Amino acid sequence: MANLPRQHKAAAYLTGLCGNQALAEELTQETFCRAIEHSASFQGKCRLSVWLCQIGKNCWLSYLRKAKRQAGDEALEQMTSPQNVEEDLLIQEHARQIHQRLHALPEPYREVFTLRVFAELPYGQIGELFGKSENWARVTYYRAKQKIKEGL
């Protein structure tokens, strides 16, 4: 039971959404806490994993709003001194470019892509999350992949 949050699709979804394993674990914990607090509001109209991913998304958005207010020099203080600065900078730059391409996608494409790739949700569940059909999720995912490929 202790490993459930780490193994859940919501955890993978959050990892893909924020790109930071430690932050994703923290957000997953917050997601499950909120789910327990508001379990009475789960009406069963969608799968539990879809409901948890939606809660996780809301936790992520709350985190972003809070981080925006607290922006400052904290990020600089947390940086470590790499052994090979040039190599580390190249890796960071490449990761940043990929991250930017993913997050530059318009909203339904980015989220559908993240749910499919990182949370490994089936198209049917992704469609449920958006109140759309399974076919809509397939088409949106395909278009998201095409948009990412165009940017490479």
C-alpha positions in Angstrom: 0.0 0.0 0.0 2.9 2.4 0.7 4.1 2.1 -2.9 0.7 2.7 -4.4 1.2 6.5 -5.0 4.6 5.9 -6.6 3.3 3.2 -8.9 0.1 5.0 -9.8 -0.5 6.5 -13.3 -1.0 9.8 -11.6 2.6 9.7 -10.5 3.8 9.1 -14.0 1.6 11.8 -15.3 2.9 14.3 -12.8 6.5 13.3 -13.6 5.9 14.0 -17.2 4.0 17.2 -16.5 6.6 18.8 -14.3 9.8 17.0 -15.4 11.2 16.7 -11.9 11.0 13.4 -10.1 11.2 14.9 -6.5 8.6 17.5 -7.3 6.4 14.8 -8.9 6.6 12.7 -5.8 5.6 15.6 -3.6 2.7 16.5 -6.0 1.6 12.8 -6.0 1.5 12.8 -2.3 -0.6 16.0 -2.3 -2.9 14.5 -5.0 -3.6 11.4 -2.8 -4.2 13.6 0.3 -6.7 15.7 -1.6 -8.3 12.6 -3.1 -8.8 11.2 0.4 -10.1 14.5 1.7 -12.6 14.8 -1.1 -13.4 11.1 -1.7 -17.1 11.8 -1.2 -17.1 14.0 -4.3 -16.0 11.1 -6.5 -19.2 10.2 -8.4 -17.8 7.4 -10.5 -18.6 9.1 -13.8 -15.0 8.4 -14.8 -12.3 6.0 -13.8 -10.5 6.6 -10.6 -7.2 7.0 -12.4 -8.7 9.8 -14.6 -10.1 11.5 -11.5 -6.7 11.3 -9.7 -4.9 12.7 -12.8 -7.3 15.6 -12.8 -6.6 16.2 -9.1 -2.8 15.9 -9.9 -3.2 18.5 -12.6 -4.9 20.9 -10.2 -2.1 20.3 -7.7 0.5 21.1 -10.4 -1.3 24.3 -11.3 -1.5 25.4 -7.7 2.2 24.7 -7.3 2.9 26.8 -10.4 0.9 29.7 -9.0 2.6 29.5 -5.7 6.1 29.2 -7.2 5.4 32.2 -9.4 4.7 34.3 -6.3 7.8 33.0 -4.6 10.2 33.3 -7.5 13.6 34.5 -6.6 17.1 33.3 -6.1 16.1 29.9 -4.7 16.8 28.1 -8.0 20.3 29.4 -8.1 21.0 28.3 -4.6 19.9 24.7 -5.4 22.2 24.3 -8.3 25.2 22.0 -7.8 28.6 22.5 -9.2 29.1 20.0 -12.0 32.4 18.2 -12.6 32.3 18.9 -16.3 30.6 22.3 -16.7 30.5 22.3 -20.5 29.0 18.8 -20.8 26.4 19.6 -18.2 25.4 22.8 -19.9 25.0 21.0 -23.2 22.8 18.3 -21.6 20.8 21.0 -19.8 20.3 23.0 -23.0 19.1 19.9 -24.9 16.7 19.0 -22.1 15.5 22.6 -22.0 14.8 22.6 -25.7 12.8 19.3 -25.5 10.9 20.6 -22.5 10.1 23.9 -24.3 8.8 22.0 -27.4 6.5 19.9 -25.3 5.2 22.8 -23.2 4.8 25.0 -26.2 2.1 22.8 -27.5 -1.4 24.2 -27.2 -3.3 23.0 -24.2 -5.3 19.9 -25.4 -2.3 18.6 -27.4 0.2 19.0 -24.5 -2.0 17.4 -21.9 -3.1 14.5 -24.1 0.5 13.8 -25.1 1.6 13.9 -21.4 -1.3 11.6 -20.3 -0.5 9.1 -23.1 3.3 9.1 -22.9 4.0 9.6 -19.2 0.9 8.4 -17.5 0.4 5.6 -20.1 -3.4 6.1 -20.0 -5.4 4.4 -22.8 -7.1 6.7 -25.3 -10.5 5.9 -23.8 -9.5 7.2 -20.4 -7.9 10.3 -21.9 -11.2 10.9 -23.8 -13.1 10.5 -20.5 -10.9 13.1 -18.8 -11.7 15.6 -21.4 -15.4 14.6 -21.9 -14.6 13.6 -25.5 -14.4 10.3 -27.4 -11.6 7.8 -27.6 -11.2 8.7 -31.3 -10.7 12.4 -30.3 -7.9 11.4 -27.9 -6.2 9.3 -30.7 -6.4 12.1 -33.2 -5.2 14.8 -30.7 -2.3 12.6 -29.6 -1.3 12.0 -33.2 -1.4 15.7 -34.0 0.6 16.5 -30.8 3.3 14.0 -32.0 3.4 15.7 -35.4 3.7 19.2 -33.8 6.6 18.0 -31.7 8.4 16.3 -34.7 8.0 19.6 -36.7 9.9 21.4 -34.0 12.8 19.0 -34.0 
